[in-house]
């Protein structure tokens, strides 16, 4: 074997090592992407659990307010109206973040869809429609367009109240 043959052999080994390194890096990037997606969903769910606990579990009076607002937002007094603005705005901001995470490739479409379905089912209730017409201007226009398209696409699906009948507010039963 001469010097030229050894040089060719060295180049072959270097090429194989380069391909192996690239393959290894691709695996590492894939693992990192999956870890990022898992961490993103964990963060979203953690934030949502904290929100639900603080708004509804620690303040059970907000459950009745939520039910009344979904049925008839206009019936709320000024203070209740403001509290519901905060509650609904937080839900919209949270789900807007989920949509942004999808747009950035941090979560899949399959992970986004249940959140969009939930928000759409809230905003298609009588009270949700009223509030959204009043408040949509205050949110990211790109997200507003996305949720409006989703609402239109799901207009024949049940609202949150129709899916969860215990949320229906019946003043006669109070």
GROMACS elastic network, one bead per residue, 0.5 to 0.9 nm:
[ bonds ]
;  ai    aj funct       b0    kb
    1     4     6  0.80707   500
    1     5     6  0.58946   500
    1     6     6  0.68223   500
    2     5     6  0.53039   500
    2     6     6  0.63346   500
    2     7     6  0.87056   500
    3     6     6  0.50392   500
    3     7     6  0.61101   500
    3     8     6  0.86295   500
    4     8     6  0.62190   500
    4     9     6  0.85941   500
    5     8     6  0.50635   500
    5     9     6  0.61161   500
    5    10     6  0.85234   500
    6    10     6  0.60491   500
    6    11     6  0.85851   500
    7    11     6  0.61919   500
    7    12     6  0.86473   500
    8    11     6  0.50632   500
    8    12     6  0.62343   500
    8    13     6  0.86683   500
    9    12     6  0.50511   500
    9    13     6  0.62047   500
    9    14     6  0.85576   500
   10    13     6  0.50960   500
   10    14     6  0.60633   500
   10    15     6  0.85362   500
   11    15     6  0.60584   500
   11    16     6  0.85959   500
   12    15     6  0.50586   500
   12    16     6  0.62069   500
   12    17     6  0.85395   500
   13    16     6  0.51146   500
   13    17     6  0.60600   500
   13    18     6  0.85143   500
   14    18     6  0.60280   500
   14    19     6  0.86344   500
   15    18     6  0.50217   500
   15    19     6  0.62500   500
   15    20     6  0.85906   500
   16    19     6  0.51605   500
   16    20     6  0.61266   500
   16    21     6  0.85292   500
   17    20     6  0.50203   500
   17    21     6  0.60197   500
   17    22     6  0.85484   500
   18    21     6  0.50406   500
   18    22     6  0.61328   500
   18    23     6  0.85406   500
   19    22     6  0.50847   500
   19    23     6  0.61005   500
   19    24     6  0.85696   500
   20    23     6  0.50519   500
   20    24     6  0.61307   500
   20    25     6  0.85887   500
   21    24     6  0.50309   500
   21    25     6  0.61051   500
   21    26     6  0.85482   500
   22    25     6  0.50146   500
   22    26     6  0.60798   500
   22    27     6  0.86255   500
   23    26     6  0.50833   500
   23    27     6  0.63393   500
   23    28     6  0.87143   500
   24    27     6  0.51566   500
   24    28     6  0.62742   500
   24    29     6  0.87065   500
   25    29     6  0.60873   500
   25    30     6  0.85047   500
   26    29     6  0.51052   500
   26    30     6  0.61287   500
   26    31     6  0.86091   500
   27    30     6  0.50812   500
   27    31     6  0.61762   500
   27    32     6  0.85364   500
   28    31     6  0.50735   500
   28    32     6  0.60486   500
   28    33     6  0.85471   500
   29    33     6  0.60534   500
   29    34     6  0.85973   500
   30    33     6  0.50832   500
   30    34     6  0.62645   500
   30    35     6  0.86022   500
   31    34     6  0.51540   500
   31    35     6  0.61431   500
   31    36     6  0.86000   500
   32    35     6  0.50000   500
   32    36     6  0.61111   500
   32    37     6  0.86112   500
   33    36     6  0.50209   500
   33    37     6  0.61954   500
   33    38     6  0.86188   500
   33   106     6  0.78112   500
   34    37     6  0.50494   500
   34    38     6  0.61334   500
   34    39     6  0.85320   500
   34   106     6  0.87132   500
   35    38     6  0.50863   500
   35    39     6  0.60587   500
   35    40     6  0.84713   500
   36    39     6  0.50807   500
   36    40     6  0.59935   500
   36    41     6  0.86393   500
   36   106     6  0.67150   500
   36   107     6  0.87291   500
   37    40     6  0.50457   500
   37    41     6  0.62678   500
   37    42     6  0.85350   500
   37   105     6  0.83528   500
   37   106     6  0.50698   500
   37   107     6  0.54840   500
   37   108     6  0.83289   500
   38    41     6  0.52703   500
   38    42     6  0.60894   500
   38    43     6  0.85999   500
   38   106     6  0.86585   500
   38   107     6  0.82289   500
   39    43     6  0.60863   500
   39    44     6  0.85880   500
   40    43     6  0.51485   500
   40    44     6  0.62146   500
   40    45     6  0.86634   500
   40   101     6  0.77943   500
   40   106     6  0.67040   500
   40   107     6  0.72740   500
   41    45     6  0.60535   500
   41    46     6  0.83628   500
   41    98     6  0.86656   500
   41   106     6  0.85806   500
   41   107     6  0.72679   500
   41   111     6  0.83381   500
   42    45     6  0.52390   500
   42    46     6  0.59637   500
   42    47     6  0.85304   500
   43    46     6  0.50430   500
   43    47     6  0.60700   500
   43    48     6  0.85050   500
   44    47     6  0.52642   500
   44    48     6  0.61822   500
   44    49     6  0.86830   500
   44    94     6  0.78784   500
   44    95     6  0.89906   500
   44    97     6  0.83789   500
   44    98     6  0.72436   500
   45    49     6  0.60708   500
   45    50     6  0.85287   500
   46    49     6  0.51758   500
   46    50     6  0.61840   500
   46    51     6  0.85776   500
   47    50     6  0.51367   500
   47    51     6  0.61225   500
   47    52     6  0.86579   500
   47    94     6  0.82563   500
   48    51     6  0.50256   500
   48    52     6  0.61044   500
   48    53     6  0.84847   500
   48    91     6  0.86058   500
   48    94     6  0.75744   500
   49    52     6  0.51679   500
   49    53     6  0.60340   500
   49    54     6  0.85258   500
   50    53     6  0.51478   500
   50    54     6  0.60765   500
   50    55     6  0.84556   500
   51    54     6  0.52354   500
   51    55     6  0.59150   500
   51    56     6  0.81572   500
   51    90     6  0.83127   500
   51    91     6  0.87963   500
   52    55     6  0.52755   500
   52    56     6  0.55448   500
   52    57     6  0.67636   500
   52    58     6  0.87577   500
   53    56     6  0.56142   500
   53    58     6  0.59748   500
   53    59     6  0.82616   500
   54    57     6  0.61705   500
   54    58     6  0.52609   500
   54    59     6  0.68190   500
   55    58     6  0.63694   500
   55    59     6  0.57252   500
   55    60     6  0.78635   500
   55    62     6  0.68543   500
   55    63     6  0.85977   500
   55    87     6  0.75013   500
   56    60     6  0.51464   500
   56    61     6  0.75315   500
   56    62     6  0.57033   500
   56    63     6  0.59280   500
   57    60     6  0.55098   500
   57    62     6  0.86723   500
   57    63     6  0.84737   500
   58    61     6  0.89502   500
   59    62     6  0.57962   500
   59    63     6  0.78415   500
   60    63     6  0.54305   500
   60    64     6  0.76339   500
   61    64     6  0.57578   500
   61    65     6  0.66015   500
   61    66     6  0.88147   500
   62    66     6  0.58389   500
   62    67     6  0.84617   500
   62    83     6  0.86466   500
   62    84     6  0.86799   500
   63    66     6  0.50330   500
   63    67     6  0.62596   500
   63    68     6  0.86570   500
   63   167     6  0.87882   500
   64    67     6  0.50379   500
   64    68     6  0.61096   500
   64    69     6  0.84412   500
   64   167     6  0.86198   500
   64   169     6  0.79401   500
   65    68     6  0.51132   500
   65    69     6  0.59464   500
   65    70     6  0.85581   500
   65    76     6  0.83325   500
   65    80     6  0.72467   500
   65    83     6  0.87845   500
   65    84     6  0.76614   500
   66    69     6  0.51177   500
   66    70     6  0.61761   500
   66    71     6  0.86629   500
   66    84     6  0.72142   500
   66    87     6  0.85030   500
   66   167     6  0.82641   500
   67    70     6  0.53539   500
   67    71     6  0.63972   500
   67    72     6  0.86621   500
   67   161     6  0.85253   500
   67   166     6  0.87616   500
   67   167     6  0.53566   500
   67   168     6  0.61618   500
   67   169     6  0.54769   500
   68    71     6  0.52009   500
   68    72     6  0.58914   500
   68    73     6  0.68813   500
   68    75     6  0.79043   500
   68    76     6  0.77664   500
   68   127     6  0.81239   500
   68   167     6  0.85717   500
   68   168     6  0.78060   500
   68   169     6  0.55177   500
   68   170     6  0.83650   500
   68   171     6  0.86019   500
   69    72     6  0.51617   500
   69    74     6  0.77113   500
   69    75     6  0.76482   500
   69    76     6  0.69377   500
   69    80     6  0.86798   500
   69    81     6  0.81806   500
   69    84     6  0.72490   500
   69   126     6  0.85718   500
   69   127     6  0.54062   500
   69   128     6  0.75793   500
   69   131     6  0.88578   500
   69   169     6  0.87166   500
   70    73     6  0.62414   500
   70   122     6  0.73914   500
   70   123     6  0.85087   500
   70   125     6  0.58907   500
   70   126     6  0.61936   500
   70   128     6  0.56268   500
   70   129     6  0.87384   500
   70   160     6  0.87426   500
   70   161     6  0.77266   500
   70   167     6  0.82543   500
   70   168     6  0.79449   500
   70   169     6  0.81672   500
   71   125     6  0.68016   500
   71   126     6  0.55896   500
   71   127     6  0.51614   500
   71   128     6  0.80884   500
   71   161     6  0.81520   500
   71   167     6  0.86903   500
   71   168     6  0.66764   500
   71   169     6  0.62133   500
   71   170     6  0.87762   500
   72    75     6  0.56381   500
   72    76     6  0.76562   500
   72   125     6  0.88443   500
   72   126     6  0.62087   500
   72   128     6  0.85292   500
   72   130     6  0.83320   500
   72   169     6  0.87046   500
   73    76     6  0.57936   500
   73    81     6  0.74265   500
   73    84     6  0.86543   500
   73   126     6  0.75911   500
   73   128     6  0.74305   500
   73   129     6  0.89324   500
   73   130     6  0.66367   500
   73   131     6  0.69348   500
   74    77     6  0.80986   500
   74    81     6  0.81710   500
   74   127     6  0.73996   500
   74   130     6  0.77069   500
   74   131     6  0.87903   500
   75    81     6  0.87666   500
   76    79     6  0.78346   500
   76    80     6  0.55279   500
   76    81     6  0.54958   500
   76    84     6  0.89738   500
   77    80     6  0.53166   500
   77    81     6  0.59283   500
   77    82     6  0.86661   500
   78    82     6  0.62884   500
   78    83     6  0.87552   500
   79    82     6  0.51803   500
   79    83     6  0.63010   500
   79    84     6  0.86700   500
   80    83     6  0.50351   500
   80    84     6  0.61195   500
   80    85     6  0.84848   500
   81    84     6  0.52012   500
   81    85     6  0.61731   500
   81    86     6  0.88463   500
   82    86     6  0.64473   500
   82    87     6  0.87278   500
   83    86     6  0.52192   500
   83    87     6  0.62868   500
   83    88     6  0.86912   500
   84    88     6  0.58632   500
   84    89     6  0.80619   500
   84   131     6  0.89000   500
   85    88     6  0.53872   500
   85    89     6  0.57681   500
   85    90     6  0.83873   500
   85   131     6  0.78017   500
   85   135     6  0.80642   500
   86    89     6  0.51098   500
   86    90     6  0.60381   500
   86    91     6  0.86594   500
   87    90     6  0.53237   500
   87    91     6  0.65024   500
   87    92     6  0.88858   500
   88    91     6  0.50389   500
   88    92     6  0.62135   500
   88    93     6  0.85872   500
   88   128     6  0.86331   500
   88   131     6  0.84046   500
   89    92     6  0.50283   500
   89    93     6  0.60334   500
   89    94     6  0.84492   500
   89   135     6  0.82891   500
   89   139     6  0.85945   500
   90    93     6  0.50861   500
   90    94     6  0.60022   500
   90    95     6  0.85565   500
   91    94     6  0.51356   500
   91    95     6  0.62009   500
   91    96     6  0.84059   500
   91   119     6  0.76953   500
   92    95     6  0.52449   500
   92    96     6  0.58715   500
   92    97     6  0.85116   500
   92   119     6  0.73013   500
   92   139     6  0.82042   500
   93    97     6  0.61736   500
   93    98     6  0.87266   500
   93   139     6  0.78669   500
   94    97     6  0.51445   500
   94    98     6  0.65203   500
   94    99     6  0.88744   500
   95    99     6  0.62345   500
   95   100     6  0.85176   500
   95   112     6  0.85788   500
   95   115     6  0.62598   500
   95   116     6  0.70824   500
   95   119     6  0.74809   500
   96    99     6  0.50190   500
   96   100     6  0.61580   500
   96   101     6  0.86123   500
   96   116     6  0.89344   500
   96   139     6  0.88524   500
   96   140     6  0.81658   500
   96   143     6  0.61995   500
   96   144     6  0.87539   500
   96   147     6  0.89302   500
   97   101     6  0.61184   500
   97   102     6  0.85796   500
   98   101     6  0.50474   500
   98   102     6  0.63120   500
   98   103     6  0.86996   500
   98   107     6  0.80183   500
   98   111     6  0.86263   500
   98   112     6  0.64499   500
   98   115     6  0.75784   500
   98   116     6  0.88394   500
   99   102     6  0.50185   500
   99   103     6  0.62158   500
   99   104     6  0.86804   500
   99   107     6  0.87584   500
   99   112     6  0.63626   500
   99   115     6  0.85323   500
   99   116     6  0.81235   500
   99   143     6  0.76121   500
   99   146     6  0.88690   500
  100   104     6  0.61778   500
  100   105     6  0.86229   500
  100   106     6  0.86459   500
  100   143     6  0.84388   500
  101   104     6  0.50863   500
  101   105     6  0.62891   500
  101   106     6  0.51050   500
  101   107     6  0.59551   500
  101   108     6  0.87640   500
  101   112     6  0.86588   500
  102   105     6  0.50611   500
  102   106     6  0.56127   500
  102   108     6  0.60068   500
  102   109     6  0.66537   500
  102   111     6  0.81972   500
  102   112     6  0.65952   500
  103   106     6  0.76067   500
  103   107     6  0.82213   500
  104   107     6  0.79307   500
  105   108     6  0.69569   500
  107   110     6  0.81795   500
  107   111     6  0.62175   500
  107   112     6  0.71601   500
  108   111     6  0.51959   500
  108   112     6  0.64578   500
  108   113     6  0.88799   500
  109   113     6  0.60912   500
  110   113     6  0.55446   500
  110   114     6  0.75271   500
  111   114     6  0.65936   500
  111   115     6  0.76440   500
  112   115     6  0.55812   500
  112   116     6  0.64194   500
  112   117     6  0.87596   500
  113   116     6  0.51071   500
  113   117     6  0.59840   500
  113   118     6  0.85128   500
  114   118     6  0.60609   500
  114   119     6  0.86488   500
  115   118     6  0.51002   500
  115   119     6  0.62506   500
  115   120     6  0.84777   500
  116   119     6  0.51988   500
  116   120     6  0.59379   500
  116   121     6  0.84417   500
  116   147     6  0.70952   500
  116   150     6  0.72067   500
  116   151     6  0.88224   500
  117   120     6  0.51065   500
  117   121     6  0.60415   500
  117   122     6  0.86533   500
  117   150     6  0.77547   500
  117   151     6  0.84015   500
  117   154     6  0.79160   500
  118   121     6  0.51328   500
  118   122     6  0.63541   500
  118   123     6  0.87481   500
  118   159     6  0.87186   500
  118   160     6  0.73225   500
  119   122     6  0.50724   500
  119   123     6  0.61387   500
  119   124     6  0.85643   500
  119   147     6  0.80191   500
  119   151     6  0.86933   500
  119   160     6  0.87413   500
  120   123     6  0.50643   500
  120   124     6  0.60421   500
  120   125     6  0.88448   500
  120   147     6  0.69082   500
  120   148     6  0.82818   500
  120   150     6  0.66598   500
  120   151     6  0.52216   500
  120   152     6  0.89353   500
  120   154     6  0.74341   500
  120   155     6  0.85512   500
  120   159     6  0.77743   500
  120   160     6  0.85273   500
  121   124     6  0.52853   500
  121   125     6  0.67855   500
  121   128     6  0.86087   500
  121   151     6  0.78269   500
  121   154     6  0.82041   500
  121   155     6  0.86861   500
  121   157     6  0.78687   500
  121   158     6  0.67832   500
  121   161     6  0.81337   500
  121   162     6  0.89449   500
  121   163     6  0.86334   500
  122   125     6  0.56183   500
  122   126     6  0.89276   500
  122   127     6  0.84700   500
  122   128     6  0.56741   500
  122   129     6  0.82699   500
  122   159     6  0.62852   500
  122   160     6  0.53974   500
  122   161     6  0.79393   500
  123   126     6  0.78923   500
  123   127     6  0.76064   500
  123   129     6  0.51639   500
  123   130     6  0.83289   500
  123   131     6  0.78656   500
  123   132     6  0.65162   500
  123   151     6  0.76262   500
  123   159     6  0.80121   500
  123   160     6  0.86371   500
  124   127     6  0.80570   500
  124   128     6  0.58008   500
  124   129     6  0.54953   500
  124   151     6  0.70360   500
  124   155     6  0.73434   500
  124   158     6  0.85203   500
  124   159     6  0.58066   500
  124   160     6  0.80109   500
  125   129     6  0.59714   500
  125   130     6  0.84927   500
  125   159     6  0.56961   500
  125   160     6  0.69831   500
  125   161     6  0.70321   500
  125   162     6  0.88006   500
  126   129     6  0.54194   500
  126   130     6  0.64459   500
  126   131     6  0.88385   500
  127   130     6  0.50923   500
  127   131     6  0.61525   500
  127   132     6  0.85391   500
  128   131     6  0.51364   500
  128   132     6  0.59595   500
  128   133     6  0.84865   500
  129   132     6  0.51445   500
  129   133     6  0.60827   500
  129   134     6  0.85345   500
  130   133     6  0.53786   500
  130   134     6  0.63929   500
  130   135     6  0.87602   500
  131   134     6  0.50271   500
  131   135     6  0.59092   500
  131   136     6  0.80507   500
  132   135     6  0.50500   500
  132   136     6  0.51748   500
  132   137     6  0.86275   500
  133   136     6  0.60181   500
  133   137     6  0.82227   500
  134   137     6  0.75787   500
  135   138     6  0.58327   500
  135   139     6  0.77737   500
  136   139     6  0.57077   500
  136   140     6  0.85089   500
  136   141     6  0.83455   500
  136   144     6  0.65861   500
  137   140     6  0.79994   500
  137   141     6  0.75071   500
  137   144     6  0.81070   500
  138   141     6  0.83904   500
  139   142     6  0.85743   500
  139   143     6  0.73327   500
  139   144     6  0.66034   500
  140   143     6  0.53557   500
  140   144     6  0.61713   500
  140   145     6  0.87233   500
  141   145     6  0.60984   500
  141   146     6  0.85428   500
  142   145     6  0.52376   500
  142   146     6  0.63123   500
  142   147     6  0.87939   500
  143   147     6  0.60790   500
  143   148     6  0.83503   500
  144   147     6  0.52372   500
  144   148     6  0.59309   500
  144   149     6  0.85071   500
  145   148     6  0.50748   500
  145   149     6  0.61467   500
  145   150     6  0.85682   500
  146   149     6  0.52086   500
  146   150     6  0.62221   500
  146   151     6  0.86628   500
  147   151     6  0.59884   500
  147   152     6  0.85114   500
  148   151     6  0.50055   500
  148   152     6  0.62062   500
  148   153     6  0.85408   500
  149   152     6  0.51262   500
  149   153     6  0.60776   500
  149   154     6  0.86097   500
  150   154     6  0.60724   500
  150   155     6  0.83186   500
  151   154     6  0.51987   500
  151   155     6  0.57120   500
  152   155     6  0.51421   500
  152   156     6  0.85267   500
  153   156     6  0.79270   500
  153   157     6  0.88968   500
  154   157     6  0.53132   500
  154   158     6  0.83725   500
  155   158     6  0.79469   500
  155   159     6  0.86093   500
  156   159     6  0.88875   500
  158   161     6  0.77621   500
  158   162     6  0.53923   500
  158   163     6  0.60029   500
  159   162     6  0.51093   500
  159   163     6  0.61899   500
  159   164     6  0.85139   500
  160   163     6  0.50329   500
  160   164     6  0.59098   500
  160   165     6  0.81309   500
  160   167     6  0.78700   500
  161   164     6  0.50299   500
  161   165     6  0.52998   500
  161   166     6  0.74474   500
  161   167     6  0.54202   500
  161   168     6  0.55889   500
  161   169     6  0.89849   500
  162   165     6  0.54816   500
  162   166     6  0.89780   500
  162   167     6  0.83980   500
  162   168     6  0.79557   500
  163   167     6  0.88904   500
  164   167     6  0.58174   500
  164   168     6  0.77872   500
  165   168     6  0.54507   500
  166   169     6  0.79013   500
  169   172     6  0.89066   500
  169   173     6  0.83850   500
  169   174     6  0.87718   500
  170   173     6  0.55565   500
  170   174     6  0.70354   500
  171   174     6  0.53290   500
